[in-house]
């Protein structure tokens, strides 16, 4: 690398940071390389087609001037074989003598997983290795790539199975009704799940009958099940008398949509969301 005259370098540093000392100039001339460390892995979303993961990376800048993380590349291996590669632009500014967190999102599709690894069909976890390359723009040093590796075991989560267990008509009049819907949730995973919140929207026989949130946590043991109760209040003036007549019959069609917020006993499952989409017919009590 050709040397930059000290006066010019001082002017550059003044332009970048507003002020600089000769000691800081010397530090930059020494070429202090930024460092990065993967702090952990977390699952952010689980749905019917795959899982979204985020690798949490901490970037440290030992230089007296700010630097830029322009982009990164990644290579994810599962069970010792390359599974997923990609690049991602960043444009992240890291302050002088500072550090910044970076989340690297990765999407794993179930169909792709099972096609590539037949042994995962009945597995609860898989070994992985992530190789990262972080591209920095550093004064004097220019563009450079910092490699980082991280490995561990990834739990293979499965979507909980949800069904409507019962719909109980507790009170019925010409003006409205009070119902209690019970949802049965089965956890097929080899770890416990905690359903922290349920946001739902419900239709009965095509009529919009309500929605809301359930914030009382439900503890699902591994390979266990739990029950969520949804109290419903219907106004036939809004829903129509067709729904009133349907409640006098033997069964009713339901359409339940929304999302569930959950966490698991595995540290990687600290908090994630799952979709709620269920249709069917349930008998009335």
Protein Blocks (a to p, Z undefined) as FASTA:
>chain_A
ZZddfklmmmmmmmmnopacfklmmmmmnopacddddfbdcdfbdcfkbccddddddddd
fbfbdcddfbdcddddeehiafbdcdddfkpacdehiacdddddddddfklmmmmmmmlm
mccbdcdddddddddddehklpaddddddddddddddddddddfbdcdfbdcfkbccddd
ddddddfbfbdcddfbdcddddeehiafbdcddfbdcdddehiacdddddddddfklnop
klmmmmmmmbdcdddedddddddfblklnbccdddddddddddZZ
